[in-house]
Amino acid sequence: MPTLTDEAIEHLETKMAFLDHANAVLSDIVSRQQRDIDTLRDRLSALAALVQSARDPDPTPGPLADERPPHY
């Protein structure tokens, strides 16, 4: 079985440190993207509700006495 030289071990340790760092960076990015997705979903739901309420006429209009005539 071949033995690893000090240089080979150092190379593997360097590569491992790089991969650990890359993994941490990517994890942070994925976490931020998930927060952004959640925020966008909430905004989309609010927008959809606003559009739906604008489409649906109010089934219970207020009394006519409370409305201003068109010439005001």
PLY file of the C-alpha trace (Angstrom):
ply
format ascii 1.0
element vertex 72
property float x
property float y
property float z
element edge 71
property int vertex1
property int vertex2
end_header
0.00 0.00 0.00
1.48 3.36 -0.98
2.14 5.87 1.77
1.28 9.53 1.51
4.07 12.02 1.55
3.94 15.16 3.63
3.45 17.11 0.40
0.49 14.94 -0.63
-1.09 15.25 2.82
-0.64 19.03 2.73
-2.23 19.14 -0.73
-5.22 17.11 0.50
-5.60 19.30 3.59
-5.52 22.44 1.43
-8.09 20.99 -0.93
-10.28 19.95 1.99
-10.10 23.45 3.52
-11.06 24.97 0.16
-14.02 22.59 -0.17
-15.16 23.30 3.40
-15.09 27.03 2.68
-16.93 26.60 -0.65
-19.55 24.47 1.09
-20.11 27.15 3.76
-20.42 29.89 1.12
-22.88 27.86 -0.94
-24.90 27.04 2.17
-25.18 30.76 2.98
-26.28 31.49 -0.59
-28.95 28.77 -0.52
-30.21 30.05 2.84
-30.45 33.63 1.51
-32.21 32.44 -1.63
-34.76 30.53 0.46
-35.51 33.67 2.48
-35.91 35.62 -0.78
-38.25 32.94 -2.16
-40.35 33.04 1.02
-40.57 36.84 0.83
-41.55 36.71 -2.83
-44.23 34.09 -2.12
-45.71 36.30 0.59
-45.70 39.32 -1.73
-47.22 37.32 -4.55
-50.01 36.09 -2.28
-50.72 39.64 -1.14
-50.73 40.87 -4.73
-53.02 38.04 -5.83
-55.43 38.90 -3.01
-55.35 42.57 -4.02
-56.07 41.72 -7.66
-58.86 39.34 -6.65
-60.47 41.97 -4.41
-60.29 44.50 -7.25
-62.03 42.02 -9.59
-64.83 41.11 -7.20
-67.46 43.83 -6.78
-68.47 44.58 -3.23
-71.63 42.49 -2.68
-72.89 44.86 0.04
-72.77 48.43 -1.22
-73.18 51.18 1.35
-76.35 53.21 1.70
-76.95 55.70 -1.09
-77.28 58.51 1.45
-73.55 58.16 2.20
-72.51 58.56 -1.43
-71.64 61.97 -2.88
-73.49 63.06 -5.98
-71.40 63.04 -9.20
-71.27 66.85 -9.41
-69.22 67.09 -6.17
0 1
1 2
2 3
3 4
4 5
5 6
6 7
7 8
8 9
9 10
10 11
11 12
12 13
13 14
14 15
15 16
16 17
17 18
18 19
19 20
20 21
21 22
22 23
23 24
24 25
25 26
26 27
27 28
28 29
29 30
30 31
31 32
32 33
33 34
34 35
35 36
36 37
37 38
38 39
39 40
40 41
41 42
42 43
43 44
44 45
45 46
46 47
47 48
48 49
49 50
50 51
51 52
52 53
53 54
54 55
55 56
56 57
57 58
58 59
59 60
60 61
61 62
62 63
63 64
64 65
65 66
66 67
67 68
68 69
69 70
70 71
